[in-house]
Amino acid sequence: MRALGSEVSPSARVRILSTARV
């Protein structure tokens, strides 16, 4: 997930993390 966060913007990363938590 670290590599993914590097490519995706910070805001987008938070959005992905929020979806993954669900």
Backbone torsions as a table, in degrees:
resi	resn	phi	psi	omega
1	MET	NA	-23.5	179.5
2	ARG	-63.3	-44.7	-179.3
3	ALA	-64.0	-39.4	-179.0
4	LEU	-62.9	-41.5	-179.9
5	GLY	-63.9	-32.0	-179.1
6	SER	-67.6	-37.2	-179.3
7	GLU	-78.3	-41.9	-178.4
8	VAL	-84.2	151.8	-179.9
9	SER	-65.8	157.2	-179.8
10	PRO	-52.9	-47.4	-179.1
11	SER	-63.4	-42.3	-180.0
12	ALA	-65.4	-37.2	180.0
13	ARG	-62.0	-44.0	179.8
14	VAL	-62.1	-40.1	-179.9
15	ARG	-62.7	-42.7	179.4
16	ILE	-65.0	-43.1	-179.5
17	LEU	-62.2	-40.7	-179.5
18	SER	-62.9	-39.8	-180.0
19	THR	-69.7	-36.1	-178.3
20	ALA	-68.6	-32.7	-179.4
21	ARG	-65.5	-35.7	-178.0
22	VAL	-64.3	NA	NA
